[in-house]
Amino acid sequence: MPTITYDELVSSFLRKGEILNLFTEDITDEYRNEFLWGLIYSAISDPYVNRLFNSITINEPIEQLDEDGEPVIDEETGDPVVIEGHIEYELTRKTTESMDKLFVMDVIGYGMIAQWMMPLVFSTVNLVQMYGTSAEKFYAQANHSSVNNEVLDKAIYIQRKLIRDRGLVYNSYIDGTSSSSKLRSSES
């Protein structure tokens, strides 16, 4: 089965926007990785995305263990050896492995952007403007809630457009593999 590493998925996500607040000094690597894995899970669980796959398996990073169940230690660094996280997938409609991989990375990357934006859009500060006082509404507008909404909508739009366009291009009716086109050709 084709695989995409965690680093490739995160790289795809980071190329889609400036996600600078994830890389401040007060955020630990452990928290950042846990947060990013959460975005990956959320992006893949979207029904529009999930239906693209015959199977998909998410493998988070794990420490390599020896036969006694103890962590294997790297002799040079003294750190535990970690097996890199990745996803294994099989698309329902395959093209070439490299094109499928790029497509999956883009779809998951835009899904991660959408999942990252949702808490910003649906935060208490932004929801207060619907029910709050005029001062609260001004504060929410100053926080650019409309910009956050636009970014969320755009990420979802681009992701679904990628999925739709792939479905239109690699359509069984166009390439003549559908059962109805076979039936018509046999009747002739």
C-alpha positions as CSV (number, residue, x, y, z in Angstrom):
1,M,0.0,0.0,0.0
2,P,1.3,3.5,-0.7
3,T,2.3,5.5,2.3
4,I,2.7,9.2,3.2
5,T,4.9,10.1,6.1
6,Y,3.9,12.5,8.9
7,D,6.6,15.0,7.7
8,E,5.1,15.0,4.2
9,L,1.6,15.6,5.5
10,V,2.7,18.4,7.8
11,S,4.8,19.9,5.0
12,S,1.7,19.9,2.7
13,F,-0.3,21.6,5.5
14,L,2.3,24.3,6.1
15,R,2.6,25.1,2.3
16,K,-1.1,25.9,2.3
17,G,-0.8,28.9,4.7
18,E,1.3,30.7,7.2
19,I,0.8,28.7,10.4
20,L,3.3,30.6,12.4
21,N,1.7,30.4,15.8
22,L,2.4,26.6,15.9
23,F,6.1,27.3,16.0
24,T,6.6,29.6,19.0
25,E,8.9,28.9,21.8
26,D,6.1,28.3,24.3
27,I,4.7,25.4,22.4
28,T,6.5,22.1,23.0
29,D,7.3,19.7,20.2
30,E,5.2,17.0,21.9
31,Y,2.1,19.3,22.0
32,R,2.6,20.5,18.4
33,N,2.9,16.9,17.1
34,E,-0.2,15.8,19.1
35,F,-2.1,18.8,17.8
36,L,-1.0,18.1,14.2
37,W,-1.9,14.4,14.5
38,G,-5.4,15.6,15.7
39,L,-5.7,17.7,12.6
40,I,-4.7,14.7,10.4
41,Y,-7.3,12.5,12.1
42,S,-10.0,15.2,11.7
43,A,-9.2,15.8,8.1
44,I,-9.3,12.1,7.2
45,S,-12.6,11.5,9.1
46,D,-14.4,14.1,6.9
47,P,-16.9,12.0,4.8
48,Y,-15.9,13.8,1.6
49,V,-12.3,12.6,2.2
50,N,-13.0,9.2,3.7
51,R,-15.0,8.0,0.8
52,L,-12.0,8.4,-1.5
53,F,-10.3,5.4,0.1
54,N,-10.9,1.7,0.0
55,S,-8.7,1.5,3.1
56,I,-6.7,3.9,5.2
57,T,-4.6,3.3,8.2
58,I,-3.0,5.9,10.4
59,N,0.2,4.9,12.2
60,E,1.4,7.3,14.8
61,P,5.1,7.4,15.7
62,I,6.1,4.8,18.3
63,E,9.2,3.9,20.2
64,Q,11.0,0.9,18.8
65,L,11.2,-1.9,21.5
66,D,13.7,-4.7,21.8
67,E,12.7,-8.3,22.5
68,D,12.4,-7.6,26.2
69,G,10.0,-4.8,25.6
70,E,12.5,-2.1,26.5
71,P,13.0,1.0,24.3
72,V,15.9,0.7,21.8
73,I,18.4,3.5,22.5
74,D,20.3,5.2,19.7
75,E,24.0,4.8,20.5
76,E,25.1,8.1,19.0
77,T,22.4,10.4,20.6
78,G,21.3,8.4,23.6
79,D,17.6,9.0,22.6
80,P,15.0,6.3,22.1
81,V,14.7,5.1,18.5
82,V,11.3,6.3,17.2
83,I,9.5,4.7,14.2
84,E,8.2,7.6,12.1
85,G,4.4,8.1,11.8
86,H,2.7,7.7,8.5
87,I,-0.5,6.8,6.8
88,E,-1.1,3.9,4.5
89,Y,-3.9,4.2,2.0
90,E,-5.6,2.6,-1.0
91,L,-7.7,4.9,-3.2
92,T,-10.9,3.7,-4.7
93,R,-9.9,5.1,-8.1
94,K,-6.1,4.9,-8.7
95,T,-4.1,6.7,-11.3
96,T,-0.3,6.6,-10.8
97,E,1.2,6.2,-7.4
98,S,3.0,9.5,-7.5
99,M,-0.1,11.5,-8.7
100,D,-2.3,9.7,-6.1
101,K,0.2,10.6,-3.3
102,L,0.2,14.3,-4.3
103,F,-3.6,14.3,-4.5
104,V,-4.0,12.7,-1.1
105,M,-1.4,15.1,0.4
106,D,-3.3,18.1,-1.0
107,V,-6.7,16.9,0.1
108,I,-5.5,16.1,3.6
109,G,-3.5,19.4,3.7
110,Y,-6.5,21.5,2.9
111,G,-8.6,19.4,5.4
112,M,-6.0,20.2,8.1
113,I,-6.3,23.9,7.3
114,A,-10.1,23.7,7.6
115,Q,-9.8,21.8,10.9
116,W,-7.2,24.3,12.2
117,M,-9.5,27.2,11.3
118,M,-12.7,25.8,12.9
119,P,-11.7,26.7,16.5
120,L,-10.7,30.2,15.4
121,V,-14.1,30.7,13.8
122,F,-16.2,29.1,16.4
123,S,-14.4,30.6,19.4
124,T,-16.4,32.3,22.2
125,V,-15.0,35.7,21.2
126,N,-16.4,35.4,17.7
127,L,-19.7,33.9,18.7
128,V,-20.3,36.7,21.3
129,Q,-20.8,39.1,18.4
130,M,-24.1,37.5,17.6
131,Y,-25.5,37.9,21.1
132,G,-23.3,40.5,22.8
133,T,-23.3,44.2,23.3
134,S,-22.1,46.7,20.8
135,A,-18.6,46.8,22.5
136,E,-18.4,43.0,22.3
137,K,-19.4,43.1,18.6
138,F,-16.7,45.7,17.9
139,Y,-14.1,43.5,19.7
140,A,-15.1,40.5,17.7
141,Q,-15.0,42.4,14.4
142,A,-11.5,43.7,15.4
143,N,-10.4,40.1,15.7
144,H,-11.2,39.6,12.0
145,S,-13.9,37.0,12.4
146,S,-15.0,37.5,8.8
147,V,-11.4,36.9,7.6
148,N,-11.3,33.6,9.6
149,N,-14.7,32.6,8.1
150,E,-13.4,33.3,4.6
151,V,-10.2,31.3,5.1
152,L,-12.2,28.4,6.5
153,D,-14.7,28.5,3.6
154,K,-11.9,28.8,1.0
155,A,-10.0,25.8,2.4
156,I,-13.2,23.7,2.3
157,Y,-14.0,24.9,-1.2
158,I,-10.5,24.1,-2.5
159,Q,-10.5,20.7,-0.9
160,R,-13.9,19.8,-2.3
161,K,-13.0,21.2,-5.7
162,L,-9.9,19.0,-5.8
163,I,-12.1,15.9,-5.0
164,R,-14.8,16.9,-7.5
165,D,-12.3,17.7,-10.3
166,R,-10.5,14.3,-9.8
167,G,-13.9,12.6,-10.0
168,L,-14.7,14.4,-13.2
169,V,-11.4,13.7,-14.9
170,Y,-11.1,10.0,-13.8
171,N,-14.7,9.2,-14.4
172,S,-15.7,5.6,-15.4
173,Y,-18.1,7.0,-18.0
174,I,-15.3,8.9,-19.7
175,D,-12.8,6.1,-19.8
176,G,-15.4,3.5,-20.9
177,T,-15.2,1.2,-17.9
178,S,-18.7,1.6,-16.5
179,S,-21.1,-1.3,-16.7
180,S,-23.7,0.8,-18.6
181,S,-21.2,1.7,-21.4
182,K,-20.2,-2.0,-21.7
183,L,-23.8,-2.9,-21.9
184,R,-24.4,-0.4,-24.7
185,S,-21.4,-1.6,-26.6
186,S,-22.5,-5.2,-26.4
187,E,-26.0,-4.3,-27.7
188,S,-24.6,-2.8,-30.9
